[in-house]
Amino acid sequence: QVQLVESGGGLVQAGDSLRLSCAASGRTFSTYPMGWFRQAPGKEREFVAGIGWRSVPINYSDFVKGRFTISRDNAKNTVGLQMNSLRPEDTAVYYCAAGATKFGAPRSTSISYDTWGQGTQVTVSS
């Protein structure tokens, strides 16, 4: 079973940048898609970005396109999310997730992921 641990969250001002990192351990990480989701208070968890096992394909939600960049390093078992031009509406708990299907595509539905980290808080002040 894969264990995921996120880090890098914090409190920043609008326009600032943050880089989240997710460290994976357990089952073979390198052959599964990975994703980032987020959940704001009172809202449902939503897809942010996903990356295939060979770093392609990559999918982004419309609200982060051009601002966020997802990446992975299979040799280090890590997944990153570079977040630029942060906005107050980006405030949420960000979760790293491992896909359930080996060699699968990085889908945007949470049901496609079977292992989740504990989350890291990102707060963007205006």
N, C-alpha and C positions, 0 to 999 in steps of 0.2 A: 504494500500500500504506500502510495506517495504521500509524503508530508510536505506541506508548503508553509513557508514562513515569510511574511512580507515585512519590509522595512522601508524607511525613507519618508514617511508621512510627516506632517507638521503644520505649523501656522505660517502663512505667507500673505503678502499683499497682492491685490489684483495686478496682473501683469508680470508677476514673478514666475520663476520656474522651480520645479521639483522633479527629482528622479526617484521613482519607486523601484524596489528590487524584490524579487521573490526567489528564495532559495528552496530547491526541491531535493528530497531524499526519498529513498524507498525503491519502488519499482523502476524499471528503465524509463527514465524521463525523456530521453532524446527522441523517442519514436511516437510521441503523442502531441497533439495540438495543445496550446496553452492560451489562456485568456485572462483578461482583466475585466472585472465588473465593479460597479459601485452602487452604493445605496445611501441615499440622503434621508434624513429624518422624515418619517411619514410617507415615504415613497417606496415603490417597489425596486428591487434590485434590477439594474440595467446593464446591458453590455456596453463595454467601452472599446475594447480592441482584442483581436485574436491573431495568433500566429501559427502557421503550420510547422510540422516537425523539422523541416529543412529550412525554416525561416520564410517559406512561401507556402501558400498565399498568406497575405496579411489583410485583415478586415478592420475597419474602423466605423464607429458610429458617426453619424453626420455631425453631431455636436462637438466632436474632437478632431475631425479631419483637418489637417494643416497645423494643428497645435500639439498633438500628442504623437509620440513615436514608440511603437512596441519593438522589442528586440529579444533575442535569446542567445545564450551561449551554452550549447549542449555539453561542451567539455567541462564547464564549471557548474552545470545544472542550475542555471539561473535564467530568469526572465526579467526584463526591465521595462519600465514605462517612463519615458521622458515626457514631462508635461511642461509646455511653455505657454506663455500668455494666459496664465490662469485667471479664471473669472470667479466671482462669488458663487455662481451657480454650479461650479465644479466641487463645491464643498460636499463631502460625503466620506463614508468609509469605503476604501478601495480593497477589493478582494482579488487575489490570484487564484486561478482555477486550472486544473489539469483535465484535458479531454478524456472521455470515456472510451474512445475508439482509436486503437492503434493505427497510425498512418492516416487518421481521419483529418477532415478539414476543420479549420477553426470556426465553428458555428457561433451564432449570436444568441442562442437560447441556452439558458442556464441548465436545462435538463441534459444538454450535451456534455456536461462536465460532471465528473463524479468525485472529485477531491478538491477541497477548498481550504484556503488559509484562514487565519483568524481575523484578518483585515487590518488595515492601517488607516488612521484618521488623517484626512486632508482638509484643512480649513483655510479658506481664502477670504480675507477681509477686503472690504471696499475702500 
